[in-house]
Amino acid sequence: MCFCFSFFFFVYPLLPNVYQIIFSEYYTLYVSAMDSLNYLFEFNTYGSIFGLGSMGLYRIISLPDYADHIFSFGSEVGNINRYAIWNVPFGRLIINVGIFGFLLVSIFLISKITVRTSKFYLLLFLVPYFGLYGVSPVSAIYVGFVLAVLYKTMDMKKVIIAKT
């Protein structure tokens, strides 16, 4: 996601029109995400600083009807609010934990890349679950069930080891 954001922010405006057509669908989603985040920052100060949580909806701004589809939870919530966000670094992190959490996770990851690159990639893989940056309501329920099963499984292993 960081690459997409950087590409549309820095490179896309410099491309010739022929090449811009290739990326126009993703650029439309990028513009809509940026407009939506600007709207959130302007009209919900506390939500933008501390986040809306993994179940929080944010208002979608400037998304044309042709770019909307059923997989973006548009029709279920009246085409005004969304769970999913596109082309923003770390996905939903800025919606879930706000600017404060976004900065903390970014600083943490940057500090780990300077220590050891392999540790950085491992943490980059794990942070979505603990930093909630890719967690929407559906995936939150899924992750909750998986962690519950792992917790119960690990408890059973401790019981079996303790008995022997």
Secondary structure, DSSP 8 states (H G I E B T S, - for coil): -HHHHHIIIIIGGGS-HHHHHHTHHHHHHHHHHHHHHHHHHHH-HHHHHH---TT--EE--S--GGG--GGGTTGGGTTTEES---SSTTTTHHHHHHHHHHHHHHHHHHHHHHH-HHHHHHHHHHHHHHT-SS--HHHHHHHHHHHHHHHHHHHHHHHHHHH-
